[in-house]
Amino acid sequence: MLGMPLVTVSVSDSDQHLLPGLTLLAVNAFAAGHDLLGAVFFVLSLGFKQMALYYAPAIGSYLIGKCIYLGPVHG
């Protein structure tokens, strides 16, 4: 035990990359044309931390704009 460093990792340190990761997965899914999967990833990021609400206007505007542009059949 002598000489072993004491390592403490708090929960907030170990999961700080989960929110940007889920948001990046959502954006990648939107770019690939998989809007439903992107929405699921974004909702997961919202459920994980409410800080993802900062991205909500951009993602909501993208989805609404896509529905308006493509029309009621393909949007």
C-alpha positions, -999 to +999 in steps of 0.1 A: +000+000+000+029+023+005+035+045-025+001+039-041-016+071-051-050+079-038-073+084-068-108+099-063-132+104-091-165+120-085-196+112-104-196+146-122-160+140-134-167+106-148-198+114-167-190+149-180-185+136-216-219+119-218-239+150-226-218+161-255-215+125-267-253+120-268-257+154-285-231+146-311-247+113-318-280+131-323-264+156-347-247+128-366-280+109-369-297+141-382-270+146-408-274+110-419-311+114-424-322+094-394-344+120-377-362+096-353-329+081-340-315+116-336-345+127-317-341+097-294-305+105-287-314+142-281-341+132-256-316+109-239-293+139-235-321+160-222-329+133-197-293+131-186-287+168-180-311+196-186-282+217-198-290+202-233-319+226-234-293+251-247-292+231-279-330+226-281-338+258-302-313+248-329-325+212-331-361+222-330-357+247-357-339+222-379-367+196-375-395+222-381-376+236-410-372+202-425-409+194-421-418+227-438-393+223-466-402+187-474-439+191-470-465+170-452-458+138-470-420+135-467-414+157-437 
